Amino acid sequence: MTRIIMHGCNGKMGQVITGICKEDDSVEIVAGIDVIDNKENGYPVFTDIDSCNIEADVIVDFAAAVAVDKLLNYAENKNIPVVLCTTGLSPEQLSKVSNVSEKVAILKSANMSLGINTIMKLLKDAIAVFGPAGYDVEIVEKHHNLKVDAPSGTALALADSINEASNNQYEYIYDRSQTRNKRDKRELGISAVRGGTIVGEHEVLFAGIDEVIEIKHTAYSKSVFAKGAVEAAKFLAGKPAGMYNMSDVIG
């Protein structure tokens, strides 16, 4: 049984993870941390992480960037691994994550979905075939109309997977409206669509002569990210200090 402290337990993702853990006999949320304690979660909730004195095997974090510093201090002091899902960390915070990972295990990933991370592996194999053959590479990502950043962090992570497997020879192109040039073979186009309530859709296209190969992932709810976080927690519990990511989880 993996014992979890849910950091940000009363937020949207925290509540989804709470629901998933109730249906999984191999994990248990033993405590929650949230600035507002207004829900019946079935476990004690602390409004200050330093007040939490309950033993656990791992912390799952889906809170806010402002809370990450205290979380890292707590994890280091208690020697508890952290699945760090909060985004938007400052350079100083990222540096602190790296420093703390020398003392406790930390898993951080641009996307917690098992599907997306499996696709990242597939893309490395795909580009080894299609890149030398001269196929054009394009990524199209779609999200809801409230998302403010573009392209998505996941789209960039997909692009990075391709580029890293290709000796970083691709140049990311986000906008072709200002140029009147033929597409260069070393372009990697990334397009963003925003509309409605689309949770998340990412499509990678390899376009060659008379054929197109499409690798696509669609998230229908936030549960795909929550499920990945729970699987990451199971993986990280008991691991030695170091930086981990979802590629370690899926093997």
Disulfide bonds with the S-S distance in Angstrom:
none
